[in-house]
Amino acid sequence: MVVIPRDGQQQLAALGADLNRRSRAAREAKKNHFKHADQRVVAQEAARDLTTLDARTFHKVLKSAAAGPLRAELASELARRVDADLLTVPDVAVLIDAADPTWLPIQLRVLDTLADTHPEMGPSVVSVWRQAHPNQPPTDVEIRRNGADHNPLFTARATHLSIRGPWATAAAKKPAEQAALWAAVRAQLTGTDHPDTEPEWPNTAPSPQPTTPPMVSEDPGPAPSAEPHRTTAPVTLNLDGAKKSKALSNPTAWLMSLAQNNNQPSPEWNFCTEGPAHAPRFTATVRLAGHTATADATTKTAAKTASATALIETLFRQR
């Protein structure tokens, strides 16, 4: 058995500590070398035509740029990619992290477009964002249900970074949850908290149906040779007990509930787009039971909401 003197033990310990320090320093230097090299490559790629970048390189450029103000070239490319359905879930998770206020218009543009075209991406975006921020509280989702078992209506509200989004309503639980997650992220970006603890269900009932057939003339006269063109008159929707202020707090969901409670098909929206790719203008037209309203805005979702608001204003004026 070899006994090492105390001073020898101290020298060995010091030697071991020095070797560990040198090894860590070498690893850190190697890591920084590749990191700086990658940053130089990203900076070079960012100065190129962004439309030529593959998805992986574009994600790196986006992640690097998100730390500062938004460049006009990148804003245009983000608009192009979201319209062309080229943005990935990690792209969106990085995009919503950009804190400089110059990013807000394109952030909202991307969220509104994807919430409409890819609602199923909402949970994935929140999940990827959560993985990058494990110390942040999870995004919670509340769900409520209303209506008969054969024709239910679901509404959900999510809370992201302590900001509560608006209630989102759908005919099924999953779409309501997906829409609620997109809405919560949007609310957090704009700093708009929605404090209502419960959704507001329209207090309406189906219009009574006639119990007797309409009177028919005994002598209708000769039948016409061809059926003339007829314009269907708008159906009178029952608004008994409905409050305009509540309807306008969530106009899209309120119209869906109104249609269901009046035994009418769900409202239908048609959209058209004008203007350049980086600054489009959306026009939305909504139709419900023969009633129509049109509005325009800078995003598709905003135009949809504005048209629903215009239709509600029309319905309440006709009461």
C-alpha positions in Angstrom: 0.0 0.0 0.0 1.4 3.4 -1.1 0.8 6.3 1.2 0.8 9.7 -0.4 2.0 12.5 1.8 -0.5 15.2 2.5 1.3 17.8 0.4 1.3 15.3 -2.5 -2.5 14.8 -2.1 -2.9 18.5 -2.3 -0.7 18.7 -5.4 -2.7 15.9 -7.1 -6.0 17.6 -6.2 -4.7 20.9 -7.6 -3.5 19.1 -10.8 -6.9 17.5 -11.2 -8.8 20.7 -10.7 -6.5 22.5 -13.2 -7.1 19.7 -15.8 -10.8 20.0 -15.3 -10.7 23.8 -15.7 -8.6 23.5 -18.9 -11.0 20.9 -20.2 -14.1 23.1 -19.5 -12.3 26.1 -21.0 -11.5 24.1 -24.2 -15.1 22.9 -24.5 -16.4 26.4 -24.0 -14.0 27.9 -26.5 -15.0 25.3 -29.1 -18.7 26.0 -28.4 -18.2 29.7 -28.7 -16.2 29.2 -31.9 -19.0 27.3 -33.6 -21.5 29.7 -32.1 -19.8 32.8 -33.5 -19.2 31.0 -36.8 -22.9 30.2 -37.0 -23.8 33.7 -36.1 -21.6 35.0 -39.0 -23.3 32.6 -41.4 -26.8 33.7 -40.2 -25.8 37.3 -40.6 -24.6 36.6 -44.1 -27.8 34.8 -44.9 -30.0 37.5 -43.5 -28.4 40.0 -45.9 -29.3 37.8 -48.9 -32.6 37.4 -50.6 -34.8 36.0 -47.8 -37.1 34.2 -50.3 -34.3 31.9 -51.3 -33.6 30.6 -47.7 -34.7 27.1 -46.8 -36.9 26.5 -43.8 -34.0 25.7 -41.4 -31.9 28.7 -42.4 -34.9 31.0 -42.3 -35.7 29.9 -38.8 -32.2 30.7 -37.6 -32.4 34.2 -39.3 -35.8 34.8 -37.6 -34.5 33.6 -34.2 -31.5 35.9 -34.4 -33.5 38.9 -35.7 -36.2 38.5 -32.9 -33.8 40.0 -30.4 -34.0 43.5 -32.0 -36.3 45.7 -34.1 -38.0 44.2 -37.1 -36.5 44.9 -40.5 -38.9 45.7 -43.3 -37.4 42.9 -45.5 -38.1 40.3 -42.8 -41.6 41.6 -42.3 -42.4 41.2 -46.0 -40.9 37.7 -46.0 -42.9 36.7 -43.0 -46.1 37.9 -44.7 -45.2 36.0 -47.8 -44.4 32.8 -46.0 -47.6 32.8 -43.9 -49.7 33.5 -47.0 -47.8 30.7 -48.8 -48.3 28.3 -45.8 -44.6 28.0 -45.3 -44.2 29.0 -41.6 -43.6 26.2 -39.1 -44.6 25.8 -35.5 -41.1 26.7 -34.2 -41.1 29.8 -36.4 -44.3 31.0 -34.8 -43.0 30.2 -31.3 -40.0 32.3 -31.9 -42.0 35.1 -33.5 -44.3 35.6 -30.5 -41.2 36.0 -28.3 -40.0 39.1 -30.2 -40.4 41.9 -27.6 -39.7 45.0 -29.7 -43.0 46.8 -30.5 -42.0 47.0 -34.2 -42.9 43.3 -34.4 -46.5 43.6 -33.2 -48.2 44.2 -36.6 -46.6 41.1 -38.2 -47.1 39.1 -35.1 -50.8 39.8 -35.2 -50.9 39.2 -39.0 -49.4 35.8 -38.6 -51.5 34.8 -35.6 -54.8 35.9 -37.3 -53.9 34.1 -40.5 -52.9 30.8 -38.9 -55.8 30.9 -36.4 -58.1 31.0 -39.5 -56.2 28.6 -41.8 -54.5 26.3 -39.3 -56.4 26.3 -36.0 -54.9 22.9 -35.2 -51.4 24.6 -34.8 -52.5 26.6 -31.7 -51.8 23.9 -29.1 -48.5 23.0 -30.8 -47.3 26.6 -30.9 -48.0 27.0 -27.1 -46.3 23.6 -26.4 -43.1 24.5 -28.3 -43.1 28.0 -26.6 -43.5 26.3 -23.2 -40.5 24.0 -23.9 -38.3 27.1 -24.5 -39.6 28.7 -21.3 -39.9 25.9 -18.7 -39.8 28.5 -15.8 -43.0 30.2 -17.1 -46.4 29.1 -15.9 -48.3 26.8 -18.2 -51.1 28.1 -20.5 -54.4 27.0 -18.8 -57.6 26.3 -20.7 -61.1 26.5 -19.3 -64.0 24.9 -21.1 -67.8 25.3 -20.8 -70.7 23.6 -22.5 -74.2 24.7 -23.3 -77.1 23.4 -25.4 -78.9 20.1 -25.8 -77.0 16.8 -26.0 -77.8 16.4 -29.7 -76.7 19.9 -30.5 -74.2 21.2 -28.0 -72.2 24.4 -28.1 -68.7 24.7 -26.5 -66.8 27.7 -25.4 -63.2 27.9 -24.1 -60.9 30.5 -22.7 -57.1 30.2 -22.3 -54.8 32.2 -20.0 -51.2 32.9 -21.4 -48.6 34.6 -19.2 -51.4 35.7 -16.8 -53.4 37.3 -19.6 -56.8 35.9 -20.2 -58.0 35.6 -23.7 -61.6 36.0 -24.9 -64.1 33.1 -24.8 -64.0 31.2 -28.1 -67.1 29.3 -29.2 -67.5 26.3 -31.5 -69.8 23.3 -32.1 -67.1 20.9 -30.7 -64.7 21.0 -27.8 -61.5 20.7 -29.7 -62.0 23.6 -32.1 -63.1 25.8 -29.2 -59.9 24.9 -27.3 -57.7 25.6 -30.4 -59.3 28.9 -31.1 -59.0 29.9 -27.4 -55.2 29.2 -27.4 -54.7 31.4 -30.5 -56.8 34.1 -28.9 -54.9 34.0 -25.6 -51.5 34.4 -27.3 -53.0 37.4 -29.2 -54.4 38.9 -26.1 -51.0 38.6 -24.4 -49.2 40.3 -27.3 -51.6 43.2 -27.2 -51.9 43.3 -23.4 -55.7 42.9 -23.5 -57.0 41.0 -20.5 -60.6 39.5 -20.7 -61.7 39.2 -17.1 -65.2 37.7 -17.6 -65.2 34.5 -15.5 -68.0 32.9 -17.4 -69.1 33.1 -21.0 -72.2 35.0 -21.9 -74.7 32.6 -23.6 -77.4 34.4 -25.6 -80.7 34.2 -23.8 -82.7 33.4 -26.9 -85.3 30.8 -27.9 -86.4 29.4 -31.2 -89.1 31.3 -32.9 -92.5 29.6 -32.6 -93.5 27.6 -35.7 -96.9 28.0 -37.2 -99.4 25.3 -36.2 -101.8 25.8 -39.1 -101.0 25.8 -42.8 -101.3 29.1 -44.7 -104.6 29.8 -46.4 -104.7 28.9 -50.1 -107.0 30.6 -52.6 -109.7 28.3 -53.9 -109.1 29.6 -57.4 -105.4 30.2 -57.9 -105.8 30.9 -61.6 -103.7 29.5 -64.4 -100.3 28.4 -63.4 -97.4 30.4 -64.8 -95.4 28.8 -67.6 -92.1 29.3 -65.7 -91.3 29.9 -62.1 -90.2 33.5 -61.7 -87.0 34.4 -59.8 -87.7 35.0 -56.1 -85.6 36.6 -53.5 -85.8 35.0 -50.1 -86.8 37.5 -47.4 -84.6 37.6 -44.3 -85.8 35.5 -41.4 -86.8 37.4 -38.3 -84.4 36.3 -35.6 -85.7 36.1 -32.0 -83.6 38.5 -29.9 -85.8 38.4 -26.8 -83.6 38.9 -23.7 -80.5 39.5 -25.7 -78.3 42.4 -24.7 -76.4 44.4 -27.4 -73.4 45.1 -25.1 -72.9 41.4 -24.5 -73.4 40.6 -28.2 -70.7 43.0 -29.2 -68.2 41.7 -26.6 -67.7 38.6 -28.7 -69.7 39.1 -32.0 -68.6 36.1 -33.9 -69.4 33.6 -31.2 -72.6 35.4 -30.4 -73.9 35.1 -34.0 -73.1 31.4 -33.9 -75.1 31.0 -30.7 -77.9 33.1 -32.1 -78.2 30.9 -35.2 -78.3 27.7 -33.1 -81.0 29.1 -30.8 -83.1 30.1 -33.8 -82.7 26.8 -35.6 -80.8 28.4 -38.4 -77.6 27.4 -40.2 -74.4 28.8 -38.9 -73.4 32.2 -40.2 -71.3 32.1 -43.4 -68.3 34.4 -44.2 -66.9 35.2 -47.6 -63.5 37.0 -47.9 -61.7 39.0 -50.6 -58.2 40.5 -50.4 -56.8 43.6 -52.0 -53.4 45.4 -51.8 -49.8 44.2 -51.8 -48.6 41.1 -49.9 -46.9 43.1 -47.1 -50.0 45.3 -46.5 -53.2 43.6 -47.6 -56.7 44.7 -47.0 -59.3 42.1 -46.2 -63.1 42.5 -46.8 -65.4 40.1 -45.1 -69.1 39.5 -45.8 -71.3 37.6 -43.3 -74.7 36.1 -44.1 -77.1 34.8 -41.5 -80.8 33.9 -42.2 -81.0 36.3 -45.1 -79.2 39.1 -43.3 -75.9 40.4 -44.7 -73.2 42.7 -43.5 -69.7 43.7 -44.8 -66.6 45.2 -43.3 -62.9 45.5 -44.0 -59.7 45.5 -42.0 -56.0 44.9 -42.2 -56.3 41.3 -41.1 -58.7 38.5 -42.0 -59.8 37.9 -38.4 -60.3 41.6 -37.7 -62.5 41.9 -40.9 -64.5 38.8 -39.8 -65.1 40.4 -36.3 -66.0 43.7 -37.8 -68.5 42.2 -40.2 -70.1 40.3 -37.3 -70.3 43.5 -35.3 -72.0 45.3 -38.3 -74.6 42.5 -38.6 -75.3 42.7 -34.9 -75.8 46.4 -35.1 -78.3 45.8 -38.0 -80.2 43.1 -36.1 -80.7 45.3 -33.0 -81.8 48.2 -35.1 -84.6 46.1 -36.6 -86.0 45.1 -33.2 
